[in-house]
Amino acid sequence: MSLLELLDTLCPPLGPPGREDDIRLVVRELVEPLAQRVETDRLGNLRAWWGPDKRPLVMLDAHMDEVAVIVQHIDEQGFIRVAPLGGLDRRLLPGSKVILQPRPGQRVDAVCGLLPPHVSGGKDQDKTPAWEQIFLDAGLNSAAEAAEAGLEIGTCGVLELGNGPLGQGFYHARNLDNRAGCAVLVWLLERLAAEKRELPFGLVMNFSVAEEVGLRGAATAAFDLAPDLALAVESTVGETPGVEAARTPTRLGQGPAITVADGRIVVPLAMVDSLEAAARETGIAAQRKRPPFGGTNAGAIHMSRGGVLTGVVSVPTRYIHSPASVLKLSDLDGLGELVWAWLGRAEALL
């Protein structure tokens, strides 16, 4: 599959942190015909192996989960109060569609209500509602009907605007962070299988859980796997109108971004040099992500056990952590090619 086709497949499934069942099933269906071993650990991380009996071990990581909401109260009229799971901006909720997930494979549509100006008199129109003021309406008449629909305290949900190509070479979805990285890992595995490429090390693709609530899946996976070298494959903040250049981590159209430092890791120069050399040698346009914004699973992986040499590569994405995030497909193609080229150089770092 092309990376565009993989986005079309990987973006629709729901994946709130700790509730990644739907997306994990889709990923497993994609990688089982390709990988030499596939397994799920106790926390829910999905691992796809290439050369499972080889050492040293290289770990590629992309998280399956996405920012979400979680139900904290349902009143007697059936209105639903929620809290954030991960870094979800509450400004996005009023007027949005929300898909709630009572159990894996189940969906209940809702909308986020907003007091209209006809009755508010325009009061507080310029203020963002507090989480305590935000409510969802699933078209239910009572708490009993909500229970019949499967809704309960702890039910999770995501904001949804659909997904697909946009304009001239762009793509939009609610969860490009980080279904884009998942797509790259599946694409790499497809290419390894198609070319029957032998690597001088073991390779494990870790599709991790619960990144958005504290890098939890990657932390346990890295401890268990004990990799010798790791690379987080991610989505990161792209440019937005009105933001000065010094505060713009990356720009769309300038290729994949290589992290030198963020809020969770200072990447060793050996890793930065290796990634940039791979880009130069293959003619891939690449950019450095401006520090110190953000943080990824690399922050947990590099501190595992006695330490792991770890880097981060990302696709620039506008409006991250929103249902309207946007990337440029050429940047995503470049990200895949960069990681593929880097695998040919990785042995020098082991």
Rosetta silent file (secondary structure, phi, psi, omega in degrees, C-alpha in Angstrom):
SEQUENCE: MSLLELLDTLCPPLGPPGREDDIRLVVRELVEPLAQRVETDRLGNLRAWWGPDKRPLVMLDAHMDEVAVIVQHIDEQGFIRVAPLGGLDRRLLPGSKVILQPRPGQRVDAVCGLLPPHVSGGKDQDKTPAWEQIFLDAGLNSAAEAAEAGLEIGTCGVLELGNGPLGQGFYHARNLDNRAGCAVLVWLLERLAAEKRELPFGLVMNFSVAEEVGLRGAATAAFDLAPDLALAVESTVGETPGVEAARTPTRLGQGPAITVADGRIVVPLAMVDSLEAAARETGIAAQRKRPPFGGTNAGAIHMSRGGVLTGVVSVPTRYIHSPASVLKLSDLDGLGELVWAWLGRAEALL
SCORE:     score description
SCORE:     0.000 S_00000001
   1 L     0.000  149.670  171.621    0.000    0.000    0.000 S_00000001
   2 L   -75.696  165.530  177.308    1.024    3.587   -0.496 S_00000001
   3 H   -64.669  -32.297  175.162    1.311    5.807    2.562 S_00000001
   4 H   -62.495  -45.672  178.995   -1.864    7.581    1.414 S_00000001
   5 H   -63.871  -36.980  178.504   -3.736    4.271    1.349 S_00000001
   6 H   -67.147  -38.211  175.247   -2.353    3.400    4.767 S_00000001
   7 H   -61.221  -43.295  179.154   -3.601    6.700    6.188 S_00000001
   8 H   -59.675  -31.189 -178.968   -7.051    5.941    4.777 S_00000001
   9 H   -84.099  -37.837 -170.428   -6.951    2.588    6.592 S_00000001
  10 H   -91.441  -21.459 -176.433   -5.356    3.651    9.881 S_00000001
  11 L   -77.299  -37.557 -177.009   -7.042    6.993   10.630 S_00000001
  12 L   -63.884  -38.528 -176.888  -10.716    5.943   11.022 S_00000001
  13 L   -60.731  142.719  178.505  -10.342    3.409   13.915 S_00000001
  14 L   -75.630  151.005  179.081  -10.744    4.862   17.391 S_00000001
  15 L  -158.252   55.507  174.432   -7.800    4.801   19.776 S_00000001
  16 L   -58.701  152.678 -179.994   -8.206    6.742   23.011 S_00000001
  17 L   -55.365  128.872 -179.087   -5.277    6.230   25.419 S_00000001
  18 L    80.471   -2.601  179.900   -5.599    2.849   27.093 S_00000001
  19 L  -131.834   50.000 -173.172   -8.462    1.918   24.737 S_00000001
  20 L   -89.548   16.382 -172.528   -6.521    1.141   21.562 S_00000001
  21 H   -55.111  -46.405 -175.785   -8.353   -2.132   20.824 S_00000001
  22 H   -64.884  -46.942 -178.503   -9.889   -1.038   17.500 S_00000001
  23 H   -71.443  -34.076  177.813   -6.722    0.417   15.989 S_00000001
  24 H   -62.361  -38.427  178.242   -4.576   -2.446   17.314 S_00000001
  25 H   -62.087  -42.668 -179.921   -6.826   -4.935   15.488 S_00000001
  26 H   -66.518  -44.835  178.683   -6.401   -3.045   12.214 S_00000001
  27 H   -60.848  -43.114 -179.112   -2.622   -2.787   12.626 S_00000001
  28 H   -61.137  -41.767  178.321   -2.396   -6.487   13.429 S_00000001
  29 H   -61.285  -33.908  179.800   -4.335   -7.390   10.281 S_00000001
  30 H   -74.203  -40.771 -170.868   -1.875   -5.324    8.242 S_00000001
  31 H   -92.245  -21.038 -176.770    1.369   -6.622    9.736 S_00000001
  32 L   -59.514  -38.362  177.732    0.633  -10.309   10.356 S_00000001
  33 L   -72.528  -10.134 -172.112    1.153  -11.320    6.701 S_00000001
  34 L  -107.528  -44.907 -172.344    4.439   -9.392    6.632 S_00000001
  35 L   -76.529  158.501  178.027    6.278   -9.746    9.929 S_00000001
  36 L   -86.109  -15.458  171.047    8.220  -12.783   11.052 S_00000001
  37 E  -159.866  139.699  178.047    6.595  -12.602   14.473 S_00000001
  38 E  -131.836  134.810 -178.729    3.713  -10.533   15.881 S_00000001
  39 E  -151.055  158.613  174.814    2.771  -10.272   19.547 S_00000001
  40 E  -121.157  130.067 -178.704    0.899   -8.051   21.988 S_00000001
  41 L   -86.075 -178.269 -173.094    2.334   -7.405   25.445 S_00000001
  42 L   -63.789  -30.248 -178.430    0.408   -7.071   28.690 S_00000001
  43 L   -84.502  -16.231  178.947   -0.106   -3.332   28.353 S_00000001
  44 L   112.730   -0.701  174.284   -1.349   -3.588   24.775 S_00000001
  45 L   -63.568  135.984  176.634    1.718   -2.620   22.737 S_00000001
  46 E  -101.290  128.071 -177.888    1.766   -4.488   19.419 S_00000001
  47 E  -116.438  128.165  175.804    5.177   -5.712   18.281 S_00000001
  48 E  -117.849  123.339 -170.849    6.004   -6.754   14.737 S_00000001
  49 E  -104.832  145.190  169.084    9.426   -8.375   14.307 S_00000001
  50 E  -129.959  109.890 -171.712   11.877   -8.634   11.417 S_00000001
  51 L    76.673   55.443 -172.131   14.715  -10.944   12.407 S_00000001
  52 L   -65.485  -19.865 -177.879   13.253  -11.770   15.831 S_00000001
  53 L   -99.637    3.891 -178.529   16.157  -13.983   16.875 S_00000001
  54 L   -91.349  151.289  170.161   18.905  -11.538   15.933 S_00000001
  55 L  -139.384  150.877    2.558   20.853   -9.241   18.211 S_00000001
  56 L   -65.287  174.691 -173.030   21.699   -6.408   18.617 S_00000001
  57 E  -121.015  130.955  174.022   18.144   -5.035   18.498 S_00000001
  58 E  -107.542  133.661 -178.949   16.810   -1.871   16.854 S_00000001
  59 E  -114.456  124.453  169.525   13.398   -0.578   17.962 S_00000001
  60 E  -105.696  133.048 -174.581   11.155    1.623   15.831 S_00000001
  61 E  -126.754  135.904  170.069    8.247    3.118   17.758 S_00000001
  62 E  -143.778  133.169 -175.959    4.988    4.811   16.747 S_00000001
  63 E   -89.013  142.691 -178.346    2.068    5.258   19.113 S_00000001
  64 L   -86.623  -24.404 -171.629   -1.451    4.132   18.226 S_00000001
  65 L   -78.738  167.023 -178.485   -3.381    6.263   20.714 S_00000001
  66 L  -141.400  157.917  177.978   -4.855    9.728   20.189 S_00000001
  67 L   -61.392  148.859 -170.368   -6.040   12.575   22.402 S_00000001
  68 E  -155.632 -177.871  170.825   -9.562   11.963   23.663 S_00000001
  69 E  -121.384  159.322  177.366  -12.234   12.692   26.249 S_00000001
  70 E  -133.438  135.710 -177.274  -13.493   10.471   29.047 S_00000001
  71 E   -70.379  129.872  177.013  -16.977   10.509   30.568 S_00000001
  72 E  -116.751  -13.908  179.445  -17.024   11.619   34.196 S_00000001
  73 E  -163.947  142.727  172.744  -20.765   12.187   34.767 S_00000001
  74 E  -126.878  121.049 -175.695  -24.142   11.563   33.100 S_00000001
  75 L   -86.057  177.841 -173.687  -27.042   13.606   34.465 S_00000001
  76 L   -67.206  -21.097  176.795  -30.694   12.577   34.748 S_00000001
  77 L   -88.086   -2.495  178.809  -31.537   14.222   31.400 S_00000001
  78 L    91.257    4.856  175.688  -28.841   12.208   29.630 S_00000001
  79 L   -77.042  146.918 -167.840  -26.349   15.047   29.161 S_00000001
  80 E  -118.704  125.854  174.770  -22.744   13.904   29.436 S_00000001
  81 E   -98.371  142.567 -176.017  -19.856   15.661   31.175 S_00000001
  82 E  -133.187  162.387  173.191  -16.329   14.817   30.094 S_00000001
  83 E  -126.807  160.958 -178.515  -12.682   15.377   31.031 S_00000001
  84 E   -79.328  146.857  167.461   -9.610   15.330   28.753 S_00000001
  85 E  -116.232  104.113 -173.866   -7.413   12.311   28.112 S_00000001
  86 L    89.675 -173.305 -172.050   -4.123   13.758   26.918 S_00000001
  87 L   -83.291   63.830  178.465   -3.441   17.267   25.650 S_00000001
  88 L   -93.475  126.519 -178.479   -6.829   18.078   24.171 S_00000001
  89 L   -79.840  121.269 -176.194   -7.603   21.815   23.949 S_00000001
  90 H   -66.352  -16.636  177.107  -11.088   22.488   25.313 S_00000001
  91 H   -62.529  -21.393 -176.328  -11.526   25.350   22.822 S_00000001
  92 H   -79.044  -19.125 -168.066  -12.078   22.685   20.158 S_00000001
  93 L   -75.284  -50.466 -174.599  -15.111   21.077   21.746 S_00000001
  94 L   -53.989  126.463  179.925  -18.086   23.473   21.479 S_00000001
  95 L    85.442    2.555 -176.656  -19.947   22.723   18.264 S_00000001
  96 L   -93.677  157.968  169.581  -17.926   19.563   17.537 S_00000001
  97 E   -89.643  138.127  179.102  -19.024   16.011   16.796 S_00000001
  98 E  -126.266  132.511  173.871  -17.758   13.421   19.279 S_00000001
  99 E  -102.017  117.616  177.612  -17.720    9.658   18.779 S_00000001
 100 E   -94.337  147.904 -174.201  -18.039    7.806   22.082 S_00000001
 101 E  -125.968   89.750  179.879  -16.820    4.228   22.433 S_00000001
 102 L   -60.099  -41.802  178.579  -18.632    2.226   25.148 S_00000001
 103 L  -146.933  161.164  178.391  -16.720   -0.943   24.244 S_00000001
 104 L   -51.488  133.777  179.146  -14.316   -1.951   21.459 S_00000001
 105 L    85.425   -7.871 -179.515  -16.138   -1.925   18.136 S_00000001
 106 L  -104.214  148.644  178.920  -19.050    0.149   19.484 S_00000001
 107 L  -141.497  137.073  173.120  -19.796    3.788   18.631 S_00000001
 108 E  -128.325  119.248  179.618  -22.273    6.333   19.924 S_00000001
 109 E   -77.014  143.229  175.739  -22.433    9.681   18.137 S_00000001
 110 E  -147.175  165.895  171.981  -22.747   12.868   20.167 S_00000001
 111 E  -126.160  155.654  177.637  -22.304   16.599   19.714 S_00000001
 112 E   -94.893  115.683 -175.177  -20.823   19.134   22.075 S_00000001
 113 L   -73.491  159.792 -179.130  -23.494   21.622   23.006 S_00000001
 114 L  -147.623  132.144  178.353  -23.064   25.376   23.223 S_00000001
 115 L   -64.367  118.352 -176.356  -25.302   28.017   24.789 S_00000001
 116 L   -72.582  154.467 -177.771  -26.623   30.061   21.816 S_00000001
 117 H   -64.906  -19.660 -179.786  -26.319   33.865   21.811 S_00000001
 118 H   -60.881  -32.905 -179.084  -30.132   34.154   21.672 S_00000001
 119 H  -109.174  -18.153  178.960  -30.342   33.193   25.345 S_00000001
 120 H   -84.476  -17.659 -177.663  -26.866   34.118   26.532 S_00000001
 121 L    67.424   19.866 -178.747  -27.258   37.701   25.376 S_00000001
 122 L    80.746   -2.135 -178.393  -23.685   37.538   24.077 S_00000001
 123 L   -65.253  134.403  177.190  -22.360   37.241   27.610 S_00000001
 124 L    62.342   20.598 -178.750  -19.018   35.413   27.833 S_00000001
 125 L   -62.589  -28.876 -177.304  -18.996   34.869   24.052 S_00000001
 126 L   -91.530    4.164 -177.784  -15.266   35.548   23.929 S_00000001
 127 L  -105.006  139.519  175.327  -14.446   33.146   26.766 S_00000001
 128 L   -78.168  129.072  178.678  -13.575   29.486   26.363 S_00000001
 129 L   -60.487  143.790  172.527  -15.846   27.328   28.537 S_00000001
 130 L   -70.201  159.660  178.276  -14.143   25.504   31.407 S_00000001
 131 H   -54.851  -35.814 -178.171  -14.165   21.721   31.261 S_00000001
 132 H   -66.769  -17.736 -179.617  -16.808   21.793   33.995 S_00000001
 133 H   -96.771   -9.170 -175.661  -19.115   23.769   31.654 S_00000001
 134 L   -86.788  136.772  178.087  -18.706   21.511   28.634 S_00000001
 135 E  -140.687  154.819  176.086  -21.330   18.840   27.963 S_00000001
 136 E  -108.719  146.728  177.337  -22.136   16.310   25.235 S_00000001
 137 E  -121.052  112.357  179.300  -25.584   15.621   23.803 S_00000001
 138 L  -100.674   16.823  179.410  -26.054   12.122   22.372 S_00000001
 139 L    69.655   35.738 -178.321  -29.741   12.642   21.638 S_00000001
 140 L  -112.825  153.612 -174.800  -30.829   10.779   24.759 S_00000001
 141 L   -97.468  -13.505 -173.811  -33.688   11.589   27.101 S_00000001
 142 L  -163.397  167.223  174.401  -32.369   10.243   30.387 S_00000001
 143 H   -62.686  -32.539  178.953  -29.529    8.609   32.262 S_00000001
 144 H   -65.200  -41.840  177.551  -31.363    5.318   31.785 S_00000001
 145 H   -66.163  -35.825  175.993  -31.269    5.698   28.006 S_00000001
 146 H   -61.523  -42.471  178.903  -27.576    6.542   28.210 S_00000001
 147 H   -64.402  -39.594  177.843  -26.994    3.332   30.147 S_00000001
 148 H   -62.757  -32.157  177.624  -28.976    1.366   27.542 S_00000001
 149 L   -77.703   -4.756  179.298  -26.667    2.821   24.871 S_00000001
 150 L    94.031    0.986 -177.918  -23.702    1.499   26.857 S_00000001
 151 L   -79.371  138.965 -178.053  -22.513    4.882   28.084 S_00000001
 152 L  -157.832  169.266  174.202  -21.059    4.982   31.584 S_00000001
 153 L   -58.459  129.016 -177.711  -18.418    6.722   33.666 S_00000001
 154 L   100.843  -11.175  173.952  -15.099    5.935   31.990 S_00000001
 155 L   -63.264  136.382 -178.684  -16.435    5.717   28.431 S_00000001
 156 E  -105.680  161.650  178.403  -13.945    7.391   26.077 S_00000001
 157 E  -157.385  165.345 -179.725  -14.490    9.355   22.893 S_00000001
 158 E  -130.701  151.364  173.438  -12.771   11.344   20.160 S_00000001
 159 E   -79.169  135.936 -172.049  -13.567   14.499   18.213 S_00000001
 160 L  -132.059  129.278  172.745  -14.268   13.629   14.590 S_00000001
 161 L  -126.515   11.563 -176.228  -14.254   15.608   11.327 S_00000001
 162 L    83.837 -179.885  179.958  -13.483   12.728    8.982 S_00000001
 163 L  -149.437  156.213  176.606  -10.254   12.133    7.073 S_00000001
 164 E   155.008  177.403  178.032   -8.980   12.225    3.521 S_00000001
 165 E   -60.732  151.021 -177.680   -6.985   14.134    0.907 S_00000001
 166 E  -138.699  122.721  174.403   -7.140   17.921    1.060 S_00000001
 167 L    58.000 -135.854 -174.260   -6.368   20.371   -1.739 S_00000001
 168 L  -100.320   83.717  173.708   -3.104   19.946   -3.603 S_00000001
 169 L    87.084   18.448  177.919   -1.145   17.122   -1.973 S_00000001
 170 E  -110.941  171.191  179.972   -2.318   17.485    1.625 S_00000001
 171 E  -146.563  140.561  179.468   -4.210   15.144    3.973 S_00000001
 172 E  -124.252  147.421  175.675   -6.423   15.829    6.997 S_00000001
 173 E  -167.948  164.520 -179.490   -7.491   13.649    9.925 S_00000001
 174 L   -77.628  -19.157 -166.978   -8.153   13.933   13.645 S_00000001
 175 L  -135.385   38.537  174.822   -5.253   11.677   14.610 S_00000001
 176 H   -59.347  -25.819  165.877   -2.294   12.218   12.310 S_00000001
 177 H   -91.478   96.311    6.899   -0.506   12.255   15.673 S_00000001
 178 H  -136.620   45.471  174.176    0.348    9.500   15.370 S_00000001
 179 H   -68.020  -20.983  174.449   -1.350    7.387   12.763 S_00000001
 180 H   -62.890  -45.610  177.402    1.145    8.974   10.370 S_00000001
 181 H   -64.634  -39.326  177.048    3.986    7.269   12.250 S_00000001
 182 H   -61.074  -41.624  179.078    2.046    3.985   12.338 S_00000001
 183 H   -60.629  -41.262  179.372    1.580    4.210    8.571 S_00000001
 184 H   -63.483  -42.751 -179.965    5.332    4.639    8.070 S_00000001
 185 H   -63.439  -41.985  177.805    6.117    1.573   10.207 S_00000001
 186 H   -64.435  -42.649  179.372    3.640   -0.594    8.269 S_00000001
 187 H   -60.569  -41.827  178.072    5.039    0.746    4.977 S_00000001
 188 H   -62.789  -41.507  179.572    8.583   -0.112    6.053 S_00000001
 189 H   -65.970  -39.486  175.669    7.533   -3.645    6.967 S_00000001
 190 H   -60.139  -40.436 -178.094    5.813   -4.051    3.595 S_00000001
 191 H   -71.679  -39.605  175.849    9.014   -2.965    1.865 S_00000001
 192 H   -59.058  -44.172 -178.431   11.189   -5.269    3.962 S_00000001
 193 H   -68.988  -41.312 -178.819    8.938   -8.188    3.091 S_00000001
 194 H   -64.722  -38.969 -178.278    8.702   -7.294   -0.613 S_00000001
 195 H   -92.236   -5.172 -177.335   12.486   -6.974   -0.976 S_00000001
 196 L    49.730   45.179 -174.130   13.228   -9.802    1.484 S_00000001
 197 L   -74.037  130.258  175.361   15.857   -7.495    2.925 S_00000001
 198 L   -93.504  131.611  177.225   18.273   -8.994    5.396 S_00000001
 199 L  -111.157  148.886 -179.244   19.413   -6.696    8.192 S_00000001
 200 L   -80.337   16.515 -179.211   22.527   -7.218   10.340 S_00000001
 201 L  -153.179  164.382  171.767   20.426   -6.769   13.483 S_00000001
 202 E   -77.295  146.806 -179.684   17.019   -7.622   14.836 S_00000001
 203 E  -130.076  128.882  175.929   14.282   -5.081   14.163 S_00000001
 204 E  -124.821  126.972  174.323   11.081   -4.641   16.148 S_00000001
 205 E   -92.810  114.496 -179.173    8.288   -2.265   15.162 S_00000001
 206 E  -103.856  110.608  175.019    6.553   -1.236   18.386 S_00000001
 207 E   -92.069  102.742 -164.291    3.047    0.164   17.933 S_00000001
 208 E   -96.455  160.545  179.025    2.671    1.619   21.404 S_00000001
 209 L  -106.099  160.491  165.397   -0.222    2.547   23.661 S_00000001
 210 L    56.155   34.694  174.253   -0.902    5.475   25.978 S_00000001
 211 H   -67.763  -38.600 -172.363    1.696    7.944   24.681 S_00000001
 212 H   -70.787   -9.626  179.155   -0.683   10.851   25.085 S_00000001
 213 H  -118.763   26.270  173.669   -1.021   10.289   28.839 S_00000001
 214 L   124.663   25.587  174.201    2.646    9.955   29.751 S_00000001
 215 L    58.296   32.619 -168.240    4.615    7.763   27.290 S_00000001
 216 H   -70.954  -44.796 -178.363    3.445    4.721   29.244 S_00000001
 217 H   -64.416  -43.460 -179.549    3.406    2.035   26.581 S_00000001
 218 H   -65.597  -34.899  179.877    6.831    2.872   25.221 S_00000001
 219 H   -62.332  -46.544 -179.142    8.329    2.932   28.720 S_00000001
 220 H   -71.829  -37.614 -179.784    7.230   -0.629   29.490 S_00000001
 221 H   -64.349  -44.375 -179.375    8.029   -1.891   25.978 S_00000001
 222 H   -63.601  -39.575  178.333   11.556   -0.486   26.025 S_00000001
 223 H   -63.556  -41.598 -177.578   12.234   -2.018   29.436 S_00000001
 224 H   -72.223  -43.083 -175.856   10.978   -5.401   28.252 S_00000001
 225 H   -77.454  -29.864 -177.338   12.622   -5.391   24.827 S_00000001
 226 L    51.350   58.581  179.651   15.939   -3.881   25.963 S_00000001
 227 L   -69.761  157.500  176.284   16.821   -2.427   22.534 S_00000001
 228 L   -92.927  -18.740 -176.230   20.333   -1.323   21.697 S_00000001
 229 E  -156.279  143.418 -177.029   19.154    1.502   19.424 S_00000001
 230 E  -146.023  154.648  177.660   15.771    3.161   18.935 S_00000001
 231 E  -142.595  122.250  173.769   13.960    5.648   16.739 S_00000001
 232 E   -87.582  129.241 -178.952   10.585    7.253   17.461 S_00000001
 233 E  -110.552  116.029 -162.531    8.624    7.912   14.263 S_00000001
 234 E  -136.289  179.667  167.038    6.171   10.716   14.925 S_00000001
 235 E  -116.156  142.798 -177.719    4.041   13.662   13.873 S_00000001
 236 E  -138.746  172.544 -172.005    5.048   17.097   15.114 S_00000001
 237 E   -69.866  124.631  174.346    3.866   20.705   15.143 S_00000001
 238 L   -97.902 -178.261 -175.064    3.919   22.466   11.761 S_00000001
 239 L   -70.218  151.897  176.525    3.587   26.166   10.981 S_00000001
 240 L  -136.167  137.038  178.981    0.453   28.135   11.778 S_00000001
 241 L   -54.495  136.749  177.348   -0.392   31.649   10.511 S_00000001
 242 L    92.759   -5.184  179.574    0.498   34.333   13.030 S_00000001
 243 L   -99.982  128.284 -177.428    3.235   32.369   14.814 S_00000001
 244 L   -66.400  155.810 -174.242    6.726   33.860   14.580 S_00000001
 245 H   -57.061  -39.673 -176.775    9.490   31.803   12.972 S_00000001
 246 H   -65.868  -19.314  179.983   11.393   31.277   16.242 S_00000001
 247 H  -110.372   15.972  177.189    8.337   29.563   17.720 S_00000001
 248 L  -105.149  105.092 -174.302    7.524   27.458   14.676 S_00000001
 249 L   -60.863  -42.592 -178.765    9.010   23.986   15.250 S_00000001
 250 L  -147.243  167.968  176.448    8.705   22.812   11.610 S_00000001
 251 L  -128.367  137.355  177.103    7.268   23.833    8.253 S_00000001
 252 L   -66.910  144.721  178.900    5.236   21.736    5.869 S_00000001
 253 L    90.291   -4.812  179.400    6.826   21.055    2.498 S_00000001
 254 L  -105.617   14.334  175.138   10.401   21.062    3.782 S_00000001
 255 L    91.141  177.476  179.343   10.574   17.331    4.405 S_00000001
 256 L   -62.021  154.411 -176.997   10.683   15.207    7.550 S_00000001
 257 E  -105.667  134.969  178.074   11.923   16.800   10.756 S_00000001
 258 E  -106.020  124.342 -177.861   14.888   15.547   12.768 S_00000001
 259 E   -81.808  134.699  171.839   14.776   16.340   16.477 S_00000001
 260 L  -104.525  -31.660  176.461   17.871   17.697   18.212 S_00000001
 261 E  -166.350  143.214  171.986   16.171   18.408   21.550 S_00000001
 262 L  -141.032 -161.545 -176.391   12.649   18.665   22.917 S_00000001
 263 L   -71.531  -10.738 -175.625   10.998   18.715   26.318 S_00000001
 264 L  -123.532  -10.293 -176.612   11.899   15.085   27.051 S_00000001
 265 L  -155.012  143.739  163.904   15.218   14.343   25.308 S_00000001
 266 E  -107.140  112.307 -172.338   18.458   15.881   24.074 S_00000001
 267 L   -75.500  128.475  177.545   19.321   13.674   21.117 S_00000001
 268 L   -56.867  143.013 -176.842   22.985   12.591   20.955 S_00000001
 269 H   -61.037  -29.683  178.764   24.822   14.140   18.033 S_00000001
 270 H   -60.007  -38.203  179.021   25.762   10.702   16.723 S_00000001
 271 H   -73.101  -43.813  177.780   22.088   10.008   16.098 S_00000001
 272 H   -59.588  -46.366 -179.724   21.389   13.428   14.572 S_00000001
 273 H   -61.235  -40.581 -178.787   24.431   13.080   12.300 S_00000001
 274 H   -63.838  -44.156  179.596   23.384    9.581   11.224 S_00000001
 275 H   -67.024  -42.321 -179.721   19.880   10.685   10.254 S_00000001
 276 H   -68.756  -34.705  176.767   21.099   13.777    8.418 S_00000001
 277 H   -65.841  -39.655  177.322   23.744   11.757    6.569 S_00000001
 278 H   -61.998  -39.633  178.133   21.058    9.279    5.466 S_00000001
 279 H   -65.340  -45.326 -179.021   18.983   12.180    4.134 S_00000001
 280 H   -63.142  -46.221 -174.328   21.917   13.696    2.248 S_00000001
 281 H   -65.864  -25.187 -178.556   23.068   10.431    0.707 S_00000001
 282 H  -106.900    2.796  176.801   19.614    9.647   -0.652 S_00000001
 283 L    72.185   27.111 -179.780   18.675   13.176   -1.683 S_00000001
 284 L   -90.002  126.411  173.322   15.824   13.475    0.805 S_00000001
 285 L   -66.966  132.862  179.408   14.875   16.993    1.849 S_00000001
 286 L  -144.850  160.858  179.560   14.905   17.173    5.664 S_00000001
 287 E  -137.189  157.149  171.980   14.773   19.857    8.341 S_00000001
 288 E   -89.154  134.811  173.751   15.756   20.170   11.971 S_00000001
 289 E   -75.341  130.777  179.084   12.891   20.592   14.397 S_00000001
 290 L   -68.975  130.537  174.278   13.393   23.727   16.470 S_00000001
 291 L   -77.302  163.051    3.626   13.815   22.986   20.181 S_00000001
 292 L  -110.363   29.960 -166.618   12.469   22.766   22.810 S_00000001
 293 L   -74.168  142.727  170.698    8.853   22.136   21.810 S_00000001
 294 L    81.052 -168.208 -179.577    6.966   18.906   22.449 S_00000001
 295 L  -178.222  148.240 -176.104    7.982   15.458   23.575 S_00000001
 296 L  -136.626 -178.809  177.654    7.666   11.908   22.257 S_00000001
 297 L   -60.300  -18.448  175.951    8.102    8.309   23.307 S_00000001
 298 H   -58.524  -29.479  179.079   11.829    8.809   22.803 S_00000001
 299 H   -61.783  -33.087  176.909   11.753   10.549   26.176 S_00000001
 300 H   -86.938  -40.586 -175.158   10.855    7.267   27.866 S_00000001
 301 H   -63.393  -42.991 -172.559   12.797    4.910   25.615 S_00000001
 302 L   -69.751  -16.851  178.947   16.182    6.616   25.955 S_00000001
 303 L  -100.061    7.016 -178.076   16.085    6.343   29.764 S_00000001
 304 L   -72.452  140.212  178.958   15.171    2.661   29.856 S_00000001
 305 L    50.466 -122.615 -179.124   17.450    0.318   31.803 S_00000001
 306 L   -89.386    7.844 -179.899   21.020    1.551   31.352 S_00000001
 307 L   108.232  143.861 -178.930   20.068    3.961   28.569 S_00000001
 308 L  -132.551  128.310  173.437   19.291    3.591   24.857 S_00000001
 309 E   -63.869  115.904 -169.961   20.714    5.658   21.989 S_00000001
 310 E  -136.552  140.664  174.958   17.462    7.126   20.653 S_00000001
 311 E  -126.856  176.013  179.576   16.406    9.596   17.984 S_00000001
 312 E  -138.579  130.652  170.022   13.190   11.144   16.711 S_00000001
 313 E  -127.368  142.898 -172.123   11.974   11.796   13.174 S_00000001
 314 E  -142.003  158.040  169.719    8.598   13.361   12.458 S_00000001
 315 E   -97.908  126.722  177.757    6.249   14.539    9.759 S_00000001
 316 E   -61.336  136.516 -174.786    5.316   18.233   10.160 S_00000001
 317 E  -141.876  126.546  176.123    1.598   18.581   10.894 S_00000001
 318 E   -79.138  149.475  171.137   -0.585   21.656   11.255 S_00000001
 319 L    58.414   42.064 -176.482   -3.206   21.960   14.010 S_00000001
 320 L   -61.449  152.598 -177.209   -1.899   18.960   15.913 S_00000001
 321 L    62.751   28.154  174.841   -4.120   17.461   18.653 S_00000001
 322 L  -133.120  160.875  179.417   -7.198   18.715   16.845 S_00000001
 323 L   -71.341   -3.038 -177.720   -9.748   16.944   14.615 S_00000001
 324 L  -116.473   30.670 -178.785   -8.513   19.097   11.718 S_00000001
 325 E   -68.116  148.326 -170.925   -4.788   18.253   11.681 S_00000001
 326 E  -136.934  132.903  172.015   -3.128   18.513    8.261 S_00000001
 327 E  -127.107  168.635  175.534    0.087   17.140    6.753 S_00000001
 328 E  -103.283  127.832 -173.047    1.699   17.239    3.328 S_00000001
 329 H   -62.796  -30.997  178.180    1.922   13.836    1.677 S_00000001
 330 H   -65.216  -34.389  176.264    5.356   14.577    0.186 S_00000001
 331 H   -66.649  -39.488  179.091    6.710   15.106    3.726 S_00000001
 332 H   -67.434  -41.365  175.031    5.247   11.763    4.800 S_00000001
 333 H   -59.287  -42.570  178.525    6.778   10.020    1.775 S_00000001
 334 H   -63.081  -36.343  178.065   10.097   11.634    2.694 S_00000001
 335 H   -63.496  -45.058  177.068    9.782   10.382    6.261 S_00000001
 336 H   -60.110  -46.140 -179.474    9.333    6.820    5.067 S_00000001
 337 H   -64.942  -35.786  179.622   12.302    7.071    2.711 S_00000001
 338 H   -65.000  -47.052 -179.664   14.463    8.639    5.426 S_00000001
 339 H   -65.185  -39.129  177.247   13.847    5.849    7.924 S_00000001
 340 H   -59.588  -46.800  179.037   14.408    3.248    5.201 S_00000001
 341 H   -64.626  -39.309 -178.812   17.736    4.854    4.290 S_00000001
 342 H   -64.852  -32.675  177.536   18.711    5.193    7.964 S_00000001
 343 H   -59.201  -27.715  177.480   18.226    1.456    8.523 S_00000001
 344 L   -74.983  -14.660 -179.867   21.140    0.984    6.135 S_00000001
 345 L  -108.724   -9.609 -170.531   23.348    3.095    8.408 S_00000001
 346 H   -62.510  -30.349 -177.239   22.085    1.968   11.786 S_00000001
 347 H   -58.303  -32.055 -178.870   24.668   -0.780   12.239 S_00000001
 348 H   -66.259  -18.094  179.984   27.390    1.873   12.624 S_00000001
 349 H   -92.823   -7.427 -175.380   25.645    3.109   15.784 S_00000001
 350 L   -89.782    0.000    0.000   25.477   -0.293   17.469 S_00000001
